């Protein structure tokens, strides 16, 4: 594979924000990468220093308004944070807390007075902050937070209080060490009435680093990974918060305690507020995929030099990547990583377009929330599975900290449950696919909270997300001819994914209707009885839009050789996805046993065809060697060369 083709693949993968990706690669050198064997205190000290040394032009804080030092580019900010996931995941999370969550909440939920007072210092990291939402007793169910913030007209201030231990803010980034202020989410109470969850800016440490009066701070303790992130706990004992510290873009409290909002419905207001913070979820999925690409790069490059066992008549042992079993591990995961790279790019572009609108588009915002939730879940699960597989593919070397994979595994493990538990997020995706119910209750509401009636679920929505005319043309070309079409036909792949999604969704709707007819007064049971079904529907949906994004991505490659290679990788993603769900396709008559066997044979053929391109496919990720920071990539080639010389000497001695 020529360097030109690899460069084309890199250009296609880098996408709209290629300039930011390249700036991060060029500007962040060895001084920013992970340090194996650090203690927690050492890691926190290093990350706290580096967060202030990040060059401004790498774009991590690009989402901030330009008047405060940003560049009004939320998509670019997400991409910059994604790139940090390949440098050091603790640095990425620290940056995400500071600029994505803390700063992002001030931008999205505050008004001009908050922006003028705090954004410049947040952007420069002179004011380090926390995003204090999650509570010990309520993680995913944010609407049921127990912390209260009660307004007192006499003092024109709020009383912020943690009523019991389960209401303590927990796992909060920057809380244990560096945070001086927090965006605190609590139930707003005024005039004896609760108006739901709102957010306040609350100082938690003074200029000397001591807790503010009434604020109790603690350390979350030792963790499996992300040692450089100072996660902590925060409790409030009747802390006085001035009225103007309410982030009041969506809800205001007058001096006399009167509450007003442009959004009258409490639930809709809550979801509008959370919807503005979707960038954090987009970033987590992106960073998980970035870390996965690093692990695959290490495993594939190691497999190109590491040798094990000989074949009859061979002079040397066989490299790992020549074994079909090794290809079966690495190449399907590599294909899925390509697929998610294209899906993530499309998601970031969509987010940037929606955030740039002068008037909010509620339908597109809901669709963005749903896709961000689903892709975050699928990408982080992919990271957990694939990084473990890469660890095994590198044998004992993969277990050593000096070879990076163990650190990537530990640091990404929590991604499946933070910024939303993956199982909960997939339920949000499924709800977003059901019209009527979605429109009535919002895409982020908890299952079964509202009374459910059969009429609230009508029909499924199947919206194509990328290259709509191309996808439509390809699908129509194979309509009704499944068994006549080759299993490598792109239209057949798209049609199979669409058909599976539609069938599973329609089955879920039927079960919901049946449950509504027999259990009208038991809404929890209605949803709980079909929970497995709606999760399958959400998974099918995300896999379908991911395939569509891949197909659209291939169109961006202007080099014939690169397009051909991407097409084979796309075949592998589509066919291994179908193979993994072979039981469903067989049970529902979408595959015959003979065609099912053909798919497995074609996959093996694809693996052989892609074998010579494995190194080029990971090189196209363009992860700098100093970021990979893996000793085996430096030492194994030299070791193999020494062994080859020794073998040659032994053979020469035997001949004489």
C-alpha positions, -999 to 999 in steps of 0.1 A, spaced: 0 0 0 15 33 -11 21 62 13 -2 82 -10 -32 59 -3 -25 60 35 -24 98 33 -58 98 15 -73 76 42 -60 100 69 -75 129 51 -108 112 49 -108 101 85 -97 136 97 -127 151 81 -139 187 85 -116 195 114 -84 181 99 -66 214 108 -74 209 145 -63 173 145 -31 182 128 -25 211 152 -28 187 182 -4 162 166 22 189 159 18 209 192 16 181 218 49 163 222 63 137 245 59 160 276 21 155 274 19 117 272 11 93 300 38 83 325 36 46 334 40 38 371 29 71 385 12 73 419 -21 90 421 -7 122 436 20 124 409 -5 119 382 -28 146 396 1 170 400 12 164 364 -22 168 349 -30 199 369 1 215 354 -5 203 319 -41 215 317 -27 251 320 1 244 295 -22 232 267 -15 255 236 -45 277 228 -44 268 191 -52 231 197 -88 241 201 -99 224 233 -118 255 244 -129 264 209 -166 261 218 -164 293 239 -177 325 223 -151 344 204 -155 375 225 -141 356 255 -112 340 237 -129 310 220 -138 305 184 -175 296 185 -167 261 172 -183 234 194 -175 207 168 -138 217 167 -137 216 205 -151 181 205 -125 170 180 -96 185 200 -108 167 231 -111 135 211 -74 139 201 -64 143 237 -78 108 243 -48 95 223 -23 116 243 -35 110 279 -71 102 289 -67 119 323 -58 151 304 -87 146 281 -112 141 310 -97 170 330 -101 193 299 -136 179 294 -146 188 330 -131 222 328 -142 234 294 -168 210 283 -189 205 315 -181 234 338 -175 260 312 -200 246 288 -227 248 315 -219 285 322 -221 292 284 -253 272 278 -273 279 310 -260 313 321 -266 347 307 -244 376 297 -236 387 333 -223 352 341 -203 351 308 -187 385 315 -178 376 351 -164 341 346 -158 329 311 -124 344 304 -109 329 336 -125 296 329 -110 295 294 -75 303 308 -80 278 336 -74 305 361 -108 295 375 -110 258 378 -144 243 382 -166 213 387 -199 200 372 -218 189 403 -248 169 390 -244 133 399 -255 123 434 -247 91 454 -283 80 452 -292 93 418 -268 89 389 -287 84 356 -320 97 370 -311 134 371 -347 146 374 -349 130 408 -319 148 424 -324 154 462 -302 184 467 -324 215 473 -318 252 467 -346 272 484 -351 309 478 -355 334 507 -370 367 496 -359 384 529 -322 378 522 -326 376 484 -305 345 484 -308 307 480 -302 281 507 -283 252 491 -286 220 512 -277 184 510 -306 168 530 -290 133 535 -260 112 526 -276 99 494 -279 135 481 -241 140 483 -225 150 450 -203 122 440 -176 113 414 -172 150 407 -141 159 386 -119 187 400 -137 184 434 -109 166 453 -82 191 446 -84 219 420 -120 231 418 -127 265 432 -162 268 419 -189 244 409 -220 244 387 -244 227 411 -276 211 400 -304 210 426 -342 213 429 -352 250 428 -378 258 455 -394 292 459 -427 302 474 -431 268 488 -432 252 453 -405 232 435 -398 241 399 -375 212 391 -338 209 386 -318 241 379 -281 250 381 -262 275 403 -226 288 403 -213 281 438 -178 288 452 -165 257 469 -129 268 478 -114 301 488 -82 316 472 -61 295 496 -78 262 486 -98 259 518 -135 248 517 -160 276 518 -183 278 548 -209 251 548 -191 231 520 -177 197 528 -152 183 503 -138 148 501 -118 126 478 -135 98 459 -105 76 466 -84 52 446 -98 43 411 -91 17 385 -78 43 361 -78 81 352 -53 87 381 -47 122 370 -84 133 375 -92 145 411 -127 130 415 -143 140 447 -174 145 468 -193 176 478 -219 182 504 -237 215 513 -249 225 548 -273 254 542 -248 273 520 -260 308 511 -260 314 474 -267 349 460 -297 352 437 -276 363 408 -256 330 409 -286 311 395 -278 302 359 -311 316 347 -312 314 309 -342 291 311 -357 300 345 -356 332 366 -364 341 402 -373 377 409 -363 395 441 -397 387 456 -394 350 448 -416 350 417 -405 323 393 -407 328 355 -396 308 325 -401 310 287 -407 272 289 -438 266 311 -437 228 313 -412 217 340 -402 185 322 -397 202 288 -377 229 305 -355 203 322 -348 185 289 -341 217 271 -315 225 298 -298 191 295 -300 191 257 -277 221 257 -250 200 274 -250 172 248 -214 180 238 -200 161 268 -217 129 256 -204 135 221 -169 139 234 -169 108 255 -178 86 226 -152 102 204 -124 99 230 -133 62 236 -129 55 199 -96 75 197 -82 54 225 -94 23 207 -75 33 176 -44 37 196 -47 2 210 -54 -13 176 -23 6 162 -1 -10 189 -16 -45 185 -14 -45 147 21 -31 145 33 -56 171 16 -84 151 37 -73 121 70 -81 139 62 -106 166 68 -142 154 55 -175 169 58 -211 156 70 -223 123 54 -241 93 70 -271 76 99 -260 54 99 -224 66 132 -208 77 116 -184 101 86 -184 125 53 -169 113 43 -133 122 12 -131 143 -8 -111 117 -5 -140 92 -27 -162 114 -64 -163 105 -73 -164 142 -53 -132 148 -69 -115 117 -104 -126 131 -96 -106 162 -81 -75 148 -95 -68 114 -133 -68 123 -125 -45 153 -105 -23 129 -134 -22 105 -158 -12 132 -134 15 144 -134 30 108 -172 28 109 -174 47 142 -149 73 130 -172 82 101 -203 81 123 -187 103 149 -176 128 122 -212 131 110 -224 135 146 -200 163 152 -210 181 120 -247 178 129 -240 191 164 -221 221 150 -249 229 125 -276 227 152 -257 249 177 -252 275 149 -289 279 143 -304 313 153 -337 296 163 -337 262 180 -349 233 159 -365 209 185 -368 180 161 -332 181 151 -321 187 187 -340 155 198 -324 136 170 -290 148 180 -295 138 216 -306 104 205 -277 98 182 -252 112 207 -266 88 234 -265 58 211 -231 64 196 -216 71 230 -229 37 242 -218 17 212 -184 34 210 -175 29 246 -186 -7 246 -165 -12 215 -136 4 234 -139 -19 263 -141 -51 242 -115 -41 216 -88 -28 240 -91 -60 260 -88 -80 228 -57 -59 218 -42 -67 253 -46 -104 246 -33 -101 211 -1 -87 225 2 -116 250 21 -109 282 36 -77 267 2 -62 266 -2 -65 303 29 -44 310 23 -7 318 52 3 295 32 -9 265 3 15 271 -26 -9 264 -31 -17 302 -35 20 308 -59 25 279 -80 -3 293 -81 11 328 -87 46 317 -116 39 293 -134 13 315 -155 40 333 -166 55 299 -194 29 297 -211 44 327 -202 81 329 -219 108 309 -248 83 310 -250 46 317 -250 28 284 -281 7 290 -301 38 300 -288 56 269 -299 29 245 -334 32 261 -334 69 253 -325 60 217 -354 36 214 -378 62 228 -366 87 203 -376 62 175 -412 60 186 -433 89 174 -461 101 195 -445 89 227 -414 108 219 -434 140 211 -455 137 243 -428 131 268 -394 141 254 -365 119 244 -348 119 278 -376 110 302 -374 79 323 -393 48 312 -427 44 327 -428 78 346 -458 91 327 -491 72 323 -489 53 290 -518 47 267 -517 27 235 -524 56 212 -492 73 223 -471 49 202 -481 49 166 -455 41 140 -417 39 138 -395 66 122 -367 55 100 -348 85 90 -317 82 68 -289 103 82 -261 104 56 -259 106 18 -297 101 17 -300 100 -21 -271 75 -25 -285 52 3 -320 53 -12 -306 44 -47 -285 15 -34 -314 1 -13 -339 4 -41 -316 -15 -65 -318 -47 -44 -354 -44 -32 -371 -78 -32 -340 -97 -47 -322 -107 -15 -312 -142 -25 -301 -131 -60 -277 -104 -48 -241 -110 -37 -235 -108 0 -209 -81 -8 -235 -58 -25 -237 -25 -6 -274 -21 -13 -280 -55 2 -261 -46 34 -281 -13 38 -314 -31 31 -306 -58 56 -298 -33 83 -329 -12 76 -351 -43 75 -338 -56 108 -343 -22 125 -378 -18 112 -389 -53 121 -375 -50 157 -391 -16 162 -425 -28 149 -423 -58 172 -416 -35 202 -446 -13 193 -469 -43 191 -457 -55 225 -461 -20 240 -497 -18 226 -505 -52 240 -491 -43 274 -511 -10 274 -543 -29 267 -538 -53 297 -518 -32 321 -532 4 317 -527 12 354 -492 -4 356 -469 17 333 -437 4 348 -446 -32 339 -455 -21 304 -420 -9 297 -401 -33 318 -417 -63 300 -402 -51 267 -369 -37 279 -349 -63 261 -368 -56 229 -363 -18 230 -325 -23 237 -323 -45 206 -342 -19 186 -318 8 197 -287 -13 189 -301 -21 154 -307 16 148 -272 28 157 -256 0 137 -277 11 107 -268 48 109 -232 38 114 -232 18 82 -248 47 64 -221 71 77 -194 47 65 -210 45 30 -211 83 29 -175 85 41 -163 63 12 -176 89 -12 -152 115 3 -122 95 -9 -110 109 -43 -84 82 -48 -96 50 -66 -72 27 -46 -83 43 -13 -120 40 -22 -115 3 -31 -98 -4 2 -124 15 22 -151 -4 4 -136 -37 15 -133 -25 51 -170 -14 49 -179 -49 36 -161 -64 66 -180 -41 91 -214 -49 75 -209 -87 72 -194 -92 106 -223 -73 121 -247 -95 103 -227 -126 113 -228 -115 150 -266 -113 148 -269 -144 126 -295 -160 149 -319 -131 144 -315 -131 106 -320 -169 105 -350 -169 129 -368 -143 109 -362 -158 75 -338 -131 63 -310 -156 57 -310 -192 46 -285 -215 62 -266 -217 29 -264 -179 26 -253 -177 63 -224 -200 56 -215 -180 25 -212 -149 47 -187 -166 70 -167 -178 40 -167 -143 24 -156 -128 57 -126 -151 57 -118 -142 21 -120 -105 31 -96 -111 59 -71 -126 35 -75 -97 11 -71 -71 39 -41 -88 55 -15 -70 34 -31 -36 43 -34 -40 81 -4 -18 88 -16 9 63 -51 9 79 -37 17 114 -11 41 100 -39 60 85 -51 68 121 -19 90 122 -12 85 159 23 99 165 48 73 178 55 94 209 18 93 218 17 55 214 46 54 239 47 16 237 81 -1 244 72 -32 223 70 -11 192 106 1 198 120 -32 211 103 -60 193 117 -53 158 153 -52 172 146 -84 191 133 -102 160 163 -90 140 187 -104 167 168 -137 167 170 -139 129 207 -133 129 211 -160 155 190 -184 135 211 -177 104 243 -184 123 229 -217 136 219 -228 101 253 -218 88 270 -238 115 248 -268 107 258 -266 70 294 -266 79 
